[in-house]
Amino acid sequence: MLWQLGYRAVTQLSPRLLMKAAYLWVFKGALAVWAYKRRMKRNELFPPFIFVALTNTCNLRCHGCWVEKEGTAYYLPEQDLDNLINSGRKRHAYYYTLLGGEPFMYKNIWNIFRKHKDCYFQTITNGMLFTEANVRRLKEVGNVTPLISIDGWKEQNDLRRGEGVFEAAEQGMKRLKDSGILFGIATTATGKNVDEVMSDAYVQYFIDRGAMYLWYYIYRPVGEDPHPEYCMQREQIIRLRKRLLELRRKHPIIIIDTYWTADGEAFCPAAMGLGFHVGPQGSIEPCPPLSFAKEMLSDNNGDVFKTINESEFLRGFQKFVKDRTKGCVILEHPQELMDFMKSHNVRDFSTRDAFAEYYASTPRHSHHLPGDEIPEDYWVYRLLKKNVFFGMGAYG
């Protein structure tokens, strides 16, 4: 599998973009984890990887999305983003996952890529905006890897995302492959699609279309229209975990999850200080589905390290989670979680009533599987999880 993956990389990707990814993503990612571990020993709080919602605007209306798109349109001030990245540089944090809404609807996105050439940006996108002009820009800047959200074959994907979305994303993938751009596929596993998205045929389909990595998430019923029927049961999550290990040994594509450690134990990136989320208004939140914050990027004159490190709310959230689960408190303890949020007098940045939504939700299974932990059985992924991918992109 490794030889086949290496062959695919050197024959399908632009050599320049491949070298940039190796240096900016893999090498600097490992450096970021090393620096994070050193900060942990000093009891300093600053994540090696940060999720940034550039805007709440989007051209789709997907079922179960937590982003409010019908009200006021927000765009993260570019100065706030610069402050975040500059603070990150000082702590060896050079990797940023950009999301939204739809990140490619952020008007200054190309300026960000060009301005911060020493950083690497993963953009989680619906894949609808990969015009020939945008693909040329991606190849020019070279420090971006698109992660296209596709949730099953055409029927299941378009059921959740809208008619015609699968075919439009296919066209975008073809342009990316023809240009030698490193890109991946983000798939949210649900109770409805888990068998098809974990099939050999599904993985091979995206290999044939040029994807170099496949990132799996687990569905969370959040937002104004949560669609709880998409939730996974415990036995489905166990089956997903087992299939991940099988698929990794069979297919020449990097298959990523960030729900389990190398030893197979569940973890929450926010609870471990591995990754926080910045909303489009500049709010510093625990994770993408939790649009609650006490602090803003503009606090302390833009010194984001000081703001995060001194946040009683973010540190309190870590303790709250660790006292209850290794998994996801959103799924397991939604009412207690809202009580905790209110005790810290946080502001709801969802532009809806997220408190009411979570209070009304039903506790469900998460990826915390006590007694059924399944360690990584492939040395490559054990190495990656311990040094590079440990904590990247864990949201759904």
C-alpha positions as CSV (number, residue, x, y, z in Angstrom):
1,M,0.0,0.0,0.0
2,L,2.8,2.5,0.9
3,W,4.6,1.9,-2.4
4,Q,1.4,2.4,-4.3
5,L,0.6,5.6,-2.4
6,G,4.1,6.9,-3.0
7,Y,3.8,6.1,-6.7
8,R,0.4,7.9,-6.9
9,A,1.9,11.0,-5.1
10,V,5.0,11.4,-7.4
11,T,3.1,10.7,-10.6
12,Q,-0.2,12.6,-10.0
13,L,0.8,15.6,-7.9
14,S,2.8,18.7,-8.9
15,P,6.3,18.2,-7.6
16,R,6.3,21.7,-6.2
17,L,3.1,21.3,-4.4
18,L,4.1,17.9,-3.0
19,M,7.3,19.4,-1.6
20,K,5.4,22.3,0.0
21,A,3.0,19.9,1.6
22,A,5.8,17.7,2.9
23,Y,7.5,20.8,4.5
24,L,4.6,23.0,5.5
25,W,2.1,20.3,6.6
26,V,4.0,17.2,7.7
27,F,7.3,18.6,9.0
28,K,5.9,21.7,10.5
29,G,2.9,19.7,11.8
30,A,5.3,17.5,13.7
31,L,7.1,20.6,15.0
32,A,3.8,22.0,16.2
33,V,3.0,18.9,18.1
34,W,6.5,18.9,19.7
35,A,6.0,22.5,20.7
36,Y,2.6,21.8,22.1
37,K,3.9,19.0,24.3
38,R,6.6,21.4,25.7
39,R,3.9,24.0,26.5
40,M,1.8,21.3,28.3
41,K,4.7,20.6,30.6
42,R,4.8,24.4,31.5
43,N,0.9,24.4,31.9
44,E,0.6,26.8,28.9
45,L,-2.5,26.6,26.8
46,F,-2.2,27.3,23.1
47,P,-3.2,24.7,20.4
48,P,-1.0,23.5,17.7
49,F,-3.9,23.4,15.2
50,I,-6.7,25.9,14.9
51,F,-10.0,25.8,13.1
52,V,-11.1,29.2,11.6
53,A,-14.6,29.9,10.3
54,L,-13.9,32.7,7.8
55,T,-17.6,33.4,7.2
56,N,-21.1,32.1,8.0
57,T,-22.2,32.5,4.4
58,C,-22.7,29.4,2.2
59,N,-24.2,28.5,-1.1
60,L,-25.7,25.3,0.3
61,R,-28.2,24.4,3.0
62,C,-27.1,21.0,4.3
63,H,-29.2,19.0,6.8
64,G,-27.7,19.1,10.3
65,C,-25.4,22.1,9.7
66,W,-24.8,24.2,12.8
67,V,-24.0,27.4,10.9
68,E,-26.8,30.0,10.6
69,K,-26.8,31.3,7.1
70,E,-30.1,33.1,6.8
71,G,-29.4,36.1,9.1
72,T,-26.5,38.6,9.1
73,A,-23.6,37.7,7.0
74,Y,-20.3,37.8,9.0
75,Y,-16.8,37.8,7.6
76,L,-13.8,37.4,10.0
77,P,-11.8,40.7,9.9
78,E,-8.5,40.1,8.1
79,Q,-6.6,41.9,10.9
80,D,-8.0,39.4,13.4
81,L,-6.8,36.5,11.3
82,D,-3.4,38.1,10.9
83,N,-3.1,38.4,14.7
84,L,-4.0,34.8,15.1
85,I,-1.5,33.5,12.6
86,N,1.2,35.8,13.9
87,S,0.6,34.6,17.5
88,G,0.7,31.0,16.1
89,R,4.0,31.5,14.4
90,K,5.7,32.4,17.7
91,R,4.5,29.0,19.0
92,H,5.4,26.9,15.9
93,A,1.7,26.7,14.8
94,Y,1.6,27.0,11.0
95,Y,-1.4,24.8,10.1
96,Y,-4.9,26.2,9.9
97,T,-8.1,24.6,8.9
98,L,-10.4,27.1,7.2
99,L,-14.2,26.5,7.2
100,G,-17.4,28.4,7.2
101,G,-20.0,28.5,5.8
102,E,-18.1,28.1,2.6
103,P,-14.6,29.4,3.0
104,F,-14.1,30.2,-0.7
105,M,-16.9,32.7,-0.4
106,Y,-14.6,34.8,1.9
107,K,-13.6,37.7,-0.3
108,N,-10.0,38.0,1.0
109,I,-9.1,34.3,1.0
110,W,-6.5,34.5,-1.8
111,N,-4.8,37.4,-0.1
112,I,-4.5,35.3,3.1
113,F,-2.9,32.4,1.2
114,R,-0.4,34.7,-0.5
115,K,0.4,36.8,2.6
116,H,1.1,33.8,4.8
117,K,3.3,31.7,2.5
118,D,5.0,29.9,5.4
119,C,1.7,28.5,6.6
120,Y,-0.4,25.6,5.3
121,F,-4.2,25.9,5.0
122,Q,-6.7,23.1,4.8
123,T,-9.9,24.4,3.4
124,I,-13.1,22.4,4.2
125,T,-15.3,23.1,1.2
126,N,-18.4,21.8,-0.5
127,G,-16.4,21.7,-3.8
128,M,-18.9,23.8,-5.8
129,L,-16.5,26.7,-6.5
130,F,-13.6,25.0,-8.1
131,T,-13.8,26.9,-11.4
132,E,-10.8,26.8,-13.7
133,A,-9.7,30.3,-12.5
134,N,-9.9,29.2,-8.8
135,V,-7.9,26.0,-9.5
136,R,-5.2,28.0,-11.2
137,R,-5.0,30.3,-8.2
138,L,-4.7,27.2,-5.9
139,K,-1.8,25.9,-7.9
140,E,-0.1,29.3,-7.9
141,V,-0.2,29.8,-4.1
142,G,0.7,26.1,-3.4
143,N,0.1,26.2,0.4
144,V,-3.6,25.0,0.3
145,T,-5.1,21.6,0.4
146,P,-8.9,21.5,-0.3
147,L,-10.9,19.0,1.7
148,I,-14.1,18.4,-0.1
149,S,-17.2,17.4,1.9
150,I,-19.0,14.4,0.3
151,D,-21.2,12.2,2.4
152,G,-21.8,9.0,0.4
153,W,-22.8,8.2,-3.1
154,K,-24.9,10.7,-5.1
155,E,-28.3,9.7,-3.5
156,Q,-27.2,9.9,0.1
157,N,-24.9,12.9,-0.5
158,D,-27.5,15.0,-2.3
159,L,-30.2,13.9,0.2
160,R,-28.3,15.9,2.8
161,R,-26.5,18.5,0.7
162,G,-28.9,19.2,-2.2
163,E,-29.6,18.0,-5.7
164,G,-26.7,18.3,-8.1
165,V,-24.0,18.8,-5.4
166,F,-22.3,15.4,-6.0
167,E,-21.9,16.0,-9.8
168,A,-20.6,19.6,-9.3
169,A,-18.1,18.3,-6.8
170,E,-17.0,15.7,-9.3
171,Q,-16.2,18.4,-11.8
172,G,-14.2,20.2,-9.3
173,M,-12.2,17.1,-8.4
174,K,-11.4,16.5,-12.1
175,R,-9.9,20.0,-12.4
176,L,-7.9,19.6,-9.2
177,K,-6.5,16.2,-10.3
178,D,-5.6,17.6,-13.8
179,S,-3.7,20.4,-12.1
180,G,-1.8,18.1,-9.8
181,I,-3.2,19.7,-6.6
182,L,-3.2,17.7,-3.3
183,F,-6.8,17.4,-2.1
184,G,-8.8,15.2,0.1
185,I,-12.4,14.1,0.8
186,A,-14.2,14.8,4.1
187,T,-17.0,12.2,4.7
188,T,-19.4,12.5,7.7
189,A,-20.4,9.0,8.7
190,T,-24.1,8.8,9.7
191,G,-26.5,6.1,10.7
192,K,-27.8,6.1,7.1
193,N,-24.6,6.0,5.1
194,V,-22.0,4.3,7.3
195,D,-22.0,1.0,5.3
196,E,-21.6,2.7,1.9
197,V,-18.9,5.2,3.0
198,M,-16.8,2.5,4.6
199,S,-17.0,0.2,1.5
200,D,-14.0,-0.6,-0.6
201,A,-15.8,0.7,-3.7
202,Y,-16.3,4.1,-2.0
203,V,-12.7,4.5,-1.1
204,Q,-11.5,3.4,-4.6
205,Y,-13.9,5.8,-6.3
206,F,-12.0,8.8,-4.8
207,I,-8.6,7.3,-5.4
208,D,-9.6,7.1,-9.1
209,R,-10.5,10.8,-9.0
210,G,-7.2,11.9,-7.5
211,A,-7.9,12.3,-3.8
212,M,-4.8,11.6,-1.7
213,Y,-6.5,11.5,1.7
214,L,-9.9,10.6,3.1
215,W,-11.0,12.2,6.3
216,Y,-13.9,10.6,8.3
217,Y,-16.1,12.4,10.8
218,I,-19.0,11.2,13.0
219,Y,-22.3,13.0,12.6
220,R,-23.4,15.3,15.5
221,P,-27.1,16.4,15.6
222,V,-26.6,20.1,16.1
223,G,-28.1,23.3,14.7
224,E,-31.6,24.6,14.2
225,D,-32.6,21.5,12.2
226,P,-30.5,18.7,13.8
227,H,-31.9,15.6,12.0
228,P,-31.3,13.1,14.8
229,E,-32.1,10.3,12.4
230,Y,-28.6,10.6,11.0
231,C,-27.0,9.7,14.4
232,M,-24.9,6.5,14.7
233,Q,-25.5,3.8,17.3
234,R,-22.7,2.4,19.4
235,E,-22.4,-0.8,17.3
236,Q,-22.2,1.3,14.1
237,I,-19.3,3.3,15.6
238,I,-17.5,0.2,16.6
239,R,-18.0,-1.2,13.1
240,L,-16.7,2.1,11.6
241,R,-13.6,1.9,13.8
242,K,-12.8,-1.7,12.7
243,R,-13.3,-0.9,9.1
244,L,-10.9,2.1,9.3
245,L,-8.1,-0.3,10.3
246,E,-9.0,-2.6,7.5
247,L,-9.2,0.1,4.8
248,R,-5.9,1.6,5.8
249,R,-4.0,-1.6,4.9
250,K,-5.8,-2.1,1.6
251,H,-5.9,1.2,-0.3
252,P,-3.2,3.6,-1.5
253,I,-4.8,6.7,0.1
254,I,-4.3,8.2,3.6
255,I,-7.3,7.5,5.7
256,I,-7.6,9.8,8.6
257,D,-9.8,9.9,11.7
258,T,-9.0,12.2,14.7
259,Y,-11.4,10.6,17.2
260,W,-9.1,7.9,18.6
261,T,-5.5,7.9,19.7
262,A,-2.8,5.5,18.5
263,D,-3.9,3.3,21.4
264,G,-7.5,3.3,20.3
265,E,-8.8,5.5,23.2
266,A,-11.3,8.3,22.5
267,F,-10.3,11.9,22.9
268,C,-11.6,15.4,22.4
269,P,-9.1,17.8,20.8
270,A,-10.5,20.8,22.7
271,A,-10.4,19.1,26.0
272,M,-6.7,18.3,25.4
273,G,-5.9,21.8,24.1
274,L,-5.0,20.5,20.7
275,G,-7.4,22.6,18.7
276,F,-9.9,25.4,19.3
277,H,-12.3,27.1,16.9
278,V,-12.5,30.8,15.9
279,G,-15.9,32.0,14.7
280,P,-16.5,34.5,11.9
281,Q,-17.0,37.3,14.4
282,G,-13.6,36.6,16.0
283,S,-15.0,34.6,18.9
284,I,-12.6,31.9,20.4
285,E,-14.7,28.8,20.9
286,P,-14.0,25.3,22.1
287,C,-14.9,23.6,18.8
288,P,-16.9,24.3,15.6
289,P,-20.3,23.0,16.8
290,L,-20.0,24.9,20.1
291,S,-20.6,28.6,19.1
292,F,-20.1,29.9,22.7
293,A,-17.2,32.2,23.8
294,K,-16.0,34.6,26.4
295,E,-12.9,35.8,24.6
296,M,-12.3,37.4,21.2
297,L,-9.2,37.5,18.9
298,S,-9.1,41.3,19.4
299,D,-8.7,41.0,23.2
300,N,-5.3,41.9,24.7
301,N,-4.4,44.1,21.7
302,G,-4.5,41.0,19.4
303,D,-2.1,38.9,21.6
304,V,-4.0,35.6,21.0
305,F,-1.6,33.5,23.1
306,K,-2.3,35.6,26.1
307,T,-6.0,35.5,25.5
308,I,-6.2,31.7,25.2
309,N,-3.6,30.9,27.9
310,E,-5.4,33.1,30.5
311,S,-9.0,31.9,29.5
312,E,-10.8,30.5,32.6
313,F,-13.5,29.4,30.2
314,L,-11.4,27.3,27.9
315,R,-9.4,25.8,30.8
316,G,-12.7,25.1,32.6
317,F,-14.1,23.4,29.5
318,Q,-11.1,21.1,29.5
319,K,-11.8,20.0,33.1
320,F,-15.5,19.7,32.4
321,V,-15.0,17.2,29.6
322,K,-12.3,15.2,31.3
323,D,-14.5,14.8,34.4
324,R,-17.2,13.2,32.2
325,T,-15.9,11.4,29.1
326,K,-13.0,10.9,26.8
327,G,-15.4,11.3,23.9
328,C,-17.8,14.1,22.9
329,V,-19.8,15.9,25.6
330,I,-22.0,17.4,22.9
331,L,-23.4,14.0,22.2
332,E,-23.2,12.5,25.7
333,H,-24.0,15.4,28.1
334,P,-25.7,18.2,26.2
335,Q,-27.8,19.5,29.1
336,E,-24.9,19.5,31.6
337,L,-22.8,21.2,28.9
338,M,-25.2,24.1,28.6
339,D,-25.3,24.5,32.4
340,F,-21.5,24.8,32.3
341,M,-21.7,27.4,29.5
342,K,-24.2,29.4,31.5
343,S,-22.1,29.2,34.6
344,H,-19.3,31.0,32.7
345,N,-21.7,33.7,31.3
346,V,-20.6,32.9,27.8
347,R,-22.1,34.6,24.7
348,D,-23.9,32.6,22.1
349,F,-22.4,33.5,18.7
350,S,-24.7,31.2,16.7
351,T,-27.2,34.0,15.9
352,R,-29.9,31.5,16.9
353,D,-30.8,30.2,20.4
354,A,-28.2,27.5,20.6
355,F,-28.8,27.1,24.4
356,A,-32.4,26.0,23.7
357,E,-31.3,23.7,20.9
358,Y,-28.8,21.8,23.1
359,Y,-31.2,21.7,26.1
360,A,-33.8,20.1,23.8
361,S,-31.3,17.4,22.5
362,T,-31.2,13.8,23.6
363,P,-28.0,12.2,25.0
364,R,-26.4,9.9,22.4
365,H,-23.5,7.6,21.9
366,S,-20.1,9.1,21.0
367,H,-16.8,7.6,19.9
368,H,-15.9,6.9,23.6
369,L,-16.1,3.1,23.7
370,P,-15.0,1.9,27.1
371,G,-14.2,-1.8,26.9
372,D,-14.2,-1.8,23.1
373,E,-11.0,0.2,22.4
374,I,-9.3,-0.8,19.2
375,P,-5.6,0.3,18.9
376,E,-4.0,1.2,15.6
377,D,-2.5,-2.0,14.2
378,Y,-0.5,-0.4,11.4
379,W,2.9,1.3,12.3
380,V,2.4,4.1,9.8
381,Y,-0.7,5.4,11.4
382,R,0.6,4.9,14.9
383,L,3.6,7.1,13.9
384,L,1.3,9.7,12.3
385,K,-1.1,9.9,15.2
386,K,1.7,10.3,17.7
387,N,3.6,13.0,15.7
388,V,1.5,14.7,13.0
389,F,-2.2,14.1,12.8
390,F,-2.8,13.8,16.5
391,G,-5.8,16.2,16.9
392,M,-6.1,17.6,13.5
393,G,-9.7,18.3,12.1
394,A,-11.8,16.4,14.7
395,Y,-15.3,17.8,14.1
396,G,-18.3,16.6,12.3
